[in-house]
């Protein structure tokens, strides 16, 4: 379902945060929330339209936070200077998705994504790896 309904996840979460009183005006954490949502959107590859998601400028050291097991609040990983996360799809993944789309691209969403689940195991291949690059702001 994440592939069929991904477009509304961020919007719904942001509305719920506002209902809970977590807003950009009241909370410093809002920047971290926006960064996390942007990472979530970029790291999940589109099956029907695979492409390199590119780069994202972030204000927190997400790679350290992830590698250290999320043990302390993300705010403790705030950066003094923004960094760029690069999201790069591997050639292997691009080739697998292209081959899959050649034989299944014409199918309805229900059939297409059913086949994707049984053939591609998309959770394993559609999360785009990311790494840091220095950013000039």
Backbone as ProteinMPNN parsed JSONL, in Angstrom:
{"seq_chain_A": "XXXXXXXXXXXXXXXXXXXXXXXXXXXXXXXXXXXXXXXXXXXXXXXXXXXXXXXXXXXXXXXXXXXXXXXXXXXXXXXXXXXXXXXXXXXXXXXXXXXXXXXXXXXXXXXXXXXXXXXXXXXXXXXXXXXXXXXXX", "coords_chain_A": {"N_chain_A": [[0.807, -1.199, 0.0], [2.059, 1.183, 0.529], [3.196, 2.125, -1.798], [1.058, 2.745, -3.419], [-0.229, 4.732, -2.007], [1.528, 6.638, -1.105], [1.735, 9.378, -1.616], [0.068, 10.857, 0.1], [0.886, 10.467, 2.75], [2.789, 12.19, 4.133], [1.356, 14.602, 4.231], [-0.894, 13.921, 5.827], [0.354, 13.155, 8.246], [1.561, 15.615, 8.988], [-0.726, 17.194, 9.391], [-1.827, 15.874, 11.613], [0.189, 16.331, 13.52], [-0.055, 19.095, 13.796], [-2.643, 19.209, 14.87], [-2.084, 18.09, 17.327], [-0.764, 20.149, 18.425], [1.849, 20.605, 17.755], [3.769, 22.675, 16.156], [5.473, 24.729, 13.673], [5.97, 27.219, 14.817], [5.897, 26.852, 17.577], [7.687, 24.806, 18.239], [11.007, 23.668, 18.207], [11.621, 21.245, 17.177], [10.33, 20.931, 14.809], [11.803, 21.336, 12.443], [13.377, 19.048, 12.37], [11.355, 17.152, 12.025], [10.396, 17.868, 9.487], [12.726, 17.344, 7.979], [12.954, 14.557, 8.384], [10.606, 13.658, 7.138], [11.119, 14.441, 4.515], [13.362, 12.869, 3.946], [12.179, 10.348, 4.113], [10.446, 10.485, 1.916], [12.26, 10.713, -0.213], [13.913, 8.441, -0.007], [12.369, 6.252, -0.66], [11.884, 4.543, -3.495], [10.178, 5.006, -6.602], [8.288, 2.502, -8.067], [7.061, 2.281, -10.584], [8.109, 4.442, -11.954], [11.113, 4.611, -11.893], [13.895, 6.464, -10.705], [16.864, 8.342, -9.951], [16.74, 9.841, -6.833], [18.188, 12.079, -6.067], [19.549, 14.838, -4.176], [19.444, 16.057, -0.755], [19.304, 18.677, 1.468], [20.098, 18.747, 4.858], [19.615, 19.345, 8.398], [20.441, 17.866, 10.525], [22.468, 15.184, 11.834], [21.732, 12.522, 10.5], [22.707, 10.004, 9.698], [24.562, 9.248, 11.699], [22.833, 9.212, 13.892], [21.074, 7.14, 13.153], [22.912, 4.979, 12.889], [23.744, 4.75, 15.505], [21.59, 3.707, 16.727], [19.282, 5.216, 17.376], [19.243, 6.098, 20.028], [19.296, 8.444, 21.539], [17.601, 11.657, 21.611], [16.949, 13.101, 18.416], [17.56, 15.801, 18.207], [19.942, 16.125, 19.516], [21.757, 15.615, 17.622], [22.025, 17.77, 16.014], [23.372, 19.788, 13.437], [26.09, 22.065, 13.0], [26.532, 23.229, 10.581], [24.677, 22.929, 7.562], [24.229, 19.755, 5.892], [24.485, 17.7, 2.948], [22.49, 15.054, 1.95], [22.98, 12.425, -0.216], [21.1, 10.589, -2.445], [21.278, 7.671, -4.106], [20.376, 5.526, -6.589], [21.222, 2.168, -7.192], [22.818, 0.642, -10.056], [22.121, -2.004, -10.374], [19.611, -2.157, -9.087], [18.15, -0.349, -10.687], [18.226, -1.716, -13.151], [16.809, -4.076, -12.479], [14.267, -3.002, -11.86], [13.61, -1.8, -14.316], [13.518, -4.037, -16.043], [11.434, -5.44, -14.819], [9.338, -3.613, -15.225], [9.102, -3.67, -17.996], [7.797, -6.063, -18.503], [5.58, -5.932, -16.847], [4.535, -3.377, -16.703], [2.234, -2.569, -18.066], [0.063, -3.444, -16.641], [-2.827, -3.221, -14.431], [-2.919, -1.209, -11.406], [-3.442, -2.86, -9.149], [-2.779, -5.513, -10.016], [-0.165, -5.042, -10.903], [1.254, -4.185, -8.56], [0.823, -6.404, -6.948], [2.274, -8.355, -8.365], [4.775, -7.136, -8.102], [5.221, -7.414, -5.354], [5.474, -10.199, -5.156], [7.505, -10.839, -6.964], [9.622, -8.876, -6.942], [10.016, -8.224, -4.263], [9.696, -5.587, -3.022], [10.278, -3.984, -0.733], [12.856, -4.544, -0.008], [14.444, -3.643, -2.16], [13.701, -1.08, -2.881], [14.381, 0.96, -1.198], [16.311, 3.625, -1.2], [19.764, 3.9, -0.846], [21.634, 6.257, 1.181], [24.068, 8.892, 1.592], [26.455, 11.238, 2.995], [27.386, 14.427, 1.641], [29.455, 17.29, 1.358], [28.094, 20.544, 1.738], [27.592, 23.609, 0.11], [26.464, 26.529, 1.225]], "CA_chain_A": [[0.0, 0.0, 0.0], [2.876, 2.396, 0.596], [3.469, 2.602, -3.148], [-0.169, 3.302, -3.968], [-0.756, 5.836, -1.217], [2.648, 7.396, -0.549], [1.591, 10.82, -1.825], [-0.661, 11.558, 1.156], [1.421, 10.181, 4.088], [3.37, 13.387, 4.747], [0.302, 15.578, 4.487], [-1.703, 13.464, 6.961], [1.157, 13.258, 9.466], [1.709, 17.022, 9.336], [-2.002, 17.65, 9.947], [-1.955, 15.318, 12.961], [1.109, 17.051, 14.398], [-0.657, 20.402, 14.086], [-3.755, 18.955, 15.795], [-1.476, 17.842, 18.634], [-0.15, 21.389, 18.885], [3.255, 20.658, 17.36], [3.79, 23.562, 14.997], [6.784, 25.359, 13.476], [6.112, 28.385, 15.686], [6.041, 26.45, 18.978], [8.617, 23.711, 18.501], [12.252, 23.57, 17.446], [11.664, 19.916, 16.57], [9.649, 20.946, 13.518], [12.8, 21.193, 11.389], [13.727, 17.625, 12.319], [10.205, 16.45, 11.442], [10.405, 18.13, 8.045], [13.851, 16.587, 7.412], [12.606, 13.132, 8.388], [9.595, 13.426, 6.109], [11.781, 14.571, 3.212], [14.171, 11.653, 3.758], [11.238, 9.265, 3.842], [9.959, 10.612, 0.543], [13.336, 10.503, -1.187], [14.54, 7.124, 0.051], [11.473, 5.244, -1.218], [11.884, 4.655, -4.952], [8.947, 4.717, -7.327], [8.44, 1.291, -8.874], [6.64, 2.523, -11.973], [8.926, 5.49, -12.558], [12.356, 4.656, -11.117], [14.896, 7.481, -11.036], [17.674, 8.749, -8.802], [16.047, 10.923, -6.15], [19.02, 13.274, -5.937], [20.14, 15.26, -2.904], [18.592, 16.74, 0.208], [20.056, 19.381, 2.499], [19.52, 18.453, 6.171], [20.152, 20.092, 9.535], [20.787, 16.908, 11.581], [23.326, 14.079, 11.414], [20.857, 11.353, 10.507], [23.456, 8.751, 9.571], [25.069, 8.895, 13.032], [21.665, 8.897, 14.72], [20.622, 5.807, 12.746], [23.937, 3.971, 13.198], [23.839, 4.597, 16.96], [20.382, 3.051, 17.206], [18.226, 6.144, 17.803], [19.229, 6.029, 21.499], [19.062, 9.759, 22.133], [16.785, 12.47, 20.704], [17.582, 13.584, 17.191], [18.041, 17.166, 18.398], [21.33, 16.059, 19.963], [22.567, 15.434, 16.421], [21.932, 18.982, 15.199], [24.627, 20.161, 12.789], [26.384, 23.502, 12.999], [26.397, 23.596, 9.174], [23.869, 21.929, 6.85], [24.917, 18.732, 5.094], [23.648, 17.138, 1.904], [22.369, 13.616, 1.807], [22.836, 12.019, -1.611], [20.352, 9.347, -2.628], [21.693, 7.161, -5.413], [19.902, 4.191, -6.901], [22.27, 1.36, -7.808], [22.529, 0.147, -11.403], [21.434, -3.292, -10.223], [18.204, -1.875, -8.791], [17.548, 0.249, -11.884], [18.049, -2.779, -14.142], [15.713, -4.944, -12.021], [12.994, -2.304, -12.013], [13.356, -1.632, -15.748], [13.102, -5.332, -16.572], [10.102, -5.722, -14.278], [8.368, -2.724, -15.87], [8.895, -4.096, -19.39], [6.827, -7.154, -18.555], [4.42, -5.705, -15.984], [4.14, -1.97, -16.695], [0.909, -2.36, -18.669], [-0.971, -3.984, -15.761], [-3.515, -2.325, -13.488], [-2.159, -1.057, -10.168], [-3.585, -4.018, -8.268], [-1.98, -6.615, -10.556], [1.228, -4.606, -10.95], [1.859, -4.213, -7.228], [0.821, -7.803, -6.491], [3.45, -8.974, -8.987], [5.968, -6.543, -7.495], [5.424, -8.044, -4.048], [5.902, -11.594, -5.29], [8.708, -10.962, -7.8], [10.697, -7.958, -6.575], [10.145, -7.988, -2.826], [10.093, -4.188, -3.163], [10.816, -3.323, 0.455], [14.304, -4.751, 0.011], [15.197, -2.97, -3.219], [13.239, 0.263, -3.217], [14.874, 1.971, -0.266], [17.526, 4.152, -1.805], [20.797, 4.223, 0.151], [22.067, 7.647, 1.162], [25.332, 9.221, 2.266], [26.68, 12.677, 3.076], [28.314, 15.219, 0.855], [29.513, 18.635, 1.921], [27.19, 21.464, 1.047], [27.976, 25.012, 0.154], [25.216, 27.302, 1.354]], "C_chain_A": [[0.857, 1.273, 0.0], [3.13, 2.971, -0.801], [2.236, 3.247, -3.772], [-0.588, 4.588, -3.267], [0.319, 6.749, -0.63], [2.436, 8.902, -0.611], [0.886, 11.537, -0.68], [-0.096, 11.347, 2.554], [1.941, 11.43, 4.795], [2.295, 14.389, 5.135], [-0.528, 15.191, 5.719], [-0.914, 13.563, 8.264], [1.295, 14.719, 9.906], [0.416, 17.58, 9.939], [-2.195, 17.136, 11.372], [-1.02, 16.017, 13.951], [0.545, 18.42, 14.769], [-1.835, 20.259, 15.049], [-3.23, 18.746, 17.206], [-0.769, 19.076, 19.191], [1.327, 21.506, 18.567], [3.324, 21.439, 16.054], [5.17, 24.19, 14.857], [7.016, 26.532, 14.422], [6.461, 27.965, 17.119], [7.184, 25.484, 19.256], [9.837, 23.747, 17.595], [12.341, 22.24, 16.703], [11.058, 19.896, 15.166], [10.623, 20.755, 12.362], [13.216, 19.726, 11.245], [12.598, 16.814, 11.699], [10.194, 16.636, 9.933], [11.54, 17.378, 7.356], [13.525, 15.104, 7.322], [11.583, 12.798, 7.313], [10.215, 13.512, 4.707], [12.651, 13.35, 2.922], [13.268, 10.482, 3.405], [10.74, 9.301, 2.405], [11.034, 10.294, -0.482], [13.889, 9.076, -1.172], [13.664, 6.021, -0.541], [11.359, 5.462, -2.717], [10.507, 4.351, -5.527], [9.174, 3.483, -8.183], [8.116, 1.556, -10.344], [7.516, 3.55, -12.689], [10.252, 5.62, -11.802], [13.325, 5.716, -11.632], [15.687, 7.787, -9.773], [16.999, 9.944, -8.139], [16.883, 12.173, -5.925], [19.487, 13.551, -4.526], [19.119, 15.991, -2.043], [19.487, 17.399, 1.247], [19.345, 19.194, 3.829], [20.267, 19.208, 7.264], [20.586, 19.191, 10.688], [21.634, 15.784, 10.994], [22.543, 12.772, 11.518], [21.617, 10.036, 10.447], [24.033, 8.315, 10.912], [23.922, 8.471, 13.942], [21.158, 7.495, 14.423], [21.633, 4.753, 13.182], [24.084, 3.74, 14.702], [22.527, 4.127, 17.577], [19.312, 3.954, 17.773], [18.13, 6.257, 19.327], [18.958, 7.355, 22.19], [18.243, 10.587, 21.145], [17.599, 13.016, 19.533], [18.163, 14.982, 17.364], [19.489, 17.195, 18.878], [22.296, 15.854, 18.797], [22.451, 16.634, 15.478], [23.315, 19.352, 14.672], [24.847, 21.662, 12.881], [26.284, 24.068, 11.58], [25.537, 22.535, 8.489], [24.758, 20.95, 6.083], [23.941, 18.26, 4.014], [23.674, 15.627, 1.995], [22.201, 13.34, 0.317], [22.131, 10.673, -1.647], [20.674, 8.838, -4.025], [21.211, 5.725, -5.58], [21.019, 3.42, -7.597], [21.849, 0.933, -9.214], [21.77, -1.168, -11.341], [19.939, -3.072, -9.976], [17.506, -1.289, -10.009], [17.285, -0.814, -12.948], [16.907, -3.714, -13.759], [14.359, -4.278, -12.223], [12.636, -2.11, -13.484], [12.87, -2.934, -16.373], [11.696, -5.692, -16.09], [9.047, -4.887, -14.992], [8.11, -3.097, -17.326], [7.836, -5.175, -19.486], [5.549, -6.876, -17.768], [3.86, -4.289, -16.029], [2.754, -1.698, -17.227], [-0.24, -2.784, -17.742], [-1.643, -2.898, -14.922], [-2.678, -2.24, -12.217], [-2.245, -2.292, -9.291], [-2.714, -5.184, -8.745], [-0.487, -6.273, -10.543], [1.889, -4.743, -9.581], [1.81, -5.601, -6.594], [2.05, -8.512, -7.066], [4.741, -8.431, -8.379], [6.262, -7.192, -6.144], [5.953, -9.461, -4.172], [7.215, -11.749, -6.051], [9.872, -10.136, -7.256], [10.996, -7.899, -5.086], [10.572, -6.53, -2.638], [10.646, -3.53, -1.915], [12.337, -3.426, 0.483], [15.052, -3.925, -1.026], [14.791, -1.532, -3.458], [13.568, 1.304, -2.161], [16.236, 2.398, -0.772], [18.563, 4.45, -0.726], [21.199, 5.698, 0.047], [23.338, 7.827, 1.952], [25.499, 10.739, 2.216], [27.615, 13.18, 2.012], [28.37, 16.578, 1.526], [28.631, 19.551, 1.098], [27.743, 22.881, 1.173], [26.699, 25.819, 0.138], [25.533, 28.779, 1.321]], "O_chain_A": [[0.418, 2.318, -0.479], [3.263, 4.185, -0.954], [2.353, 4.184, -4.562], [-1.235, 5.442, -3.874], [0.029, 7.551, 0.258], [2.914, 9.627, 0.261], [1.095, 12.737, -0.506], [-0.563, 12.001, 3.487], [1.568, 11.694, 5.938], [2.319, 14.953, 6.229], [-0.829, 16.042, 6.556], [-1.451, 14.007, 9.278], [1.155, 15.016, 11.092], [0.463, 18.355, 10.894], [-2.669, 17.868, 12.239], [-1.402, 16.266, 15.094], [0.653, 18.853, 15.916], [-2.01, 21.088, 15.943], [-3.857, 19.175, 18.174], [-0.239, 19.045, 20.301], [1.993, 22.415, 19.061], [2.98, 20.928, 14.988], [5.953, 24.188, 15.806], [8.158, 26.805, 14.791], [7.231, 28.646, 17.795], [7.611, 25.357, 20.403], [9.718, 23.845, 16.374], [13.059, 22.129, 15.709], [11.259, 18.939, 14.419], [10.293, 20.072, 11.392], [13.386, 19.228, 10.132], [12.852, 15.888, 10.928], [10.006, 15.676, 9.185], [11.349, 16.831, 6.27], [13.787, 14.467, 6.303], [11.688, 11.764, 6.652], [9.862, 12.733, 3.822], [12.679, 12.854, 1.796], [13.571, 9.712, 2.493], [10.627, 8.262, 1.755], [10.752, 9.674, -1.508], [14.289, 8.558, -2.214], [14.174, 4.956, -0.889], [10.794, 6.463, -3.158], [9.765, 3.53, -4.988], [10.141, 3.421, -8.941], [8.829, 1.097, -11.236], [7.639, 3.512, -13.913], [10.487, 6.631, -11.14], [13.543, 5.847, -12.836], [15.23, 7.52, -8.661], [16.718, 10.946, -8.798], [16.332, 13.23, -5.62], [19.786, 12.63, -3.766], [18.091, 16.47, -2.521], [20.34, 16.738, 1.84], [18.144, 19.443, 3.938], [21.401, 19.648, 7.074], [21.05, 19.684, 11.716], [21.532, 15.471, 9.808], [22.672, 12.022, 12.487], [21.215, 9.058, 11.077], [23.999, 7.128, 11.235], [24.032, 7.487, 14.673], [20.846, 6.74, 15.344], [21.258, 3.744, 13.78], [24.5, 2.663, 15.128], [22.367, 4.144, 18.797], [18.501, 3.503, 18.582], [17.044, 6.487, 19.859], [18.445, 7.38, 23.309], [18.193, 10.256, 19.96], [18.778, 13.342, 19.665], [19.163, 15.313, 16.727], [20.189, 18.186, 18.67], [23.512, 15.915, 18.975], [22.745, 16.524, 14.287], [24.31, 19.238, 15.388], [23.893, 22.439, 12.844], [25.985, 25.249, 11.399], [25.659, 21.352, 8.807], [25.877, 21.275, 5.684], [22.726, 18.404, 4.154], [24.731, 15.006, 2.102], [21.364, 13.962, -0.337], [22.527, 9.734, -0.957], [20.375, 9.505, -5.016], [21.585, 4.832, -4.82], [21.686, 3.951, -8.485], [20.658, 0.874, -9.518], [20.881, -1.42, -12.155], [19.103, -3.733, -10.592], [16.387, -1.689, -10.332], [16.227, -0.808, -13.578], [16.117, -4.106, -14.617], [13.414, -4.908, -12.698], [11.469, -2.243, -13.855], [11.913, -2.931, -17.148], [10.873, -6.187, -16.86], [7.978, -5.395, -15.329], [7.015, -2.864, -17.837], [7.061, -5.204, -20.442], [4.532, -7.527, -18.005], [2.808, -4.028, -15.445], [2.149, -0.686, -16.873], [-1.401, -2.503, -18.039], [-1.101, -1.81, -14.733], [-1.826, -3.094, -11.973], [-1.235, -2.732, -8.743], [-1.988, -5.777, -7.947], [0.347, -7.115, -10.213], [2.956, -5.345, -9.458], [2.672, -5.936, -5.782], [2.778, -9.188, -6.339], [5.692, -9.182, -8.165], [7.416, -7.484, -5.827], [6.794, -9.88, -3.377], [7.96, -12.698, -5.806], [10.985, -10.645, -7.123], [12.111, -7.56, -4.69], [11.672, -6.261, -2.154], [11.427, -2.585, -2.03], [13.022, -2.511, 0.94], [16.196, -3.541, -0.786], [15.485, -0.82, -4.183], [13.072, 2.428, -2.232], [17.19, 1.62, -0.769], [18.269, 5.184, 0.217], [21.117, 6.306, -1.02], [23.658, 7.046, 2.849], [24.783, 11.433, 1.494], [28.507, 12.473, 1.543], [27.418, 16.973, 2.199], [28.45, 19.345, -0.103], [28.281, 23.277, 2.207], [25.946, 25.798, -0.835], [24.627, 29.607, 1.415]]}, "name": "protein", "num_of_chains": 1, "seq": "XXXXXXXXXXXXXXXXXXXXXXXXXXXXXXXXXXXXXXXXXXXXXXXXXXXXXXXXXXXXXXXXXXXXXXXXXXXXXXXXXXXXXXXXXXXXXXXXXXXXXXXXXXXXXXXXXXXXXXXXXXXXXXXXXXXXXXXXX"}
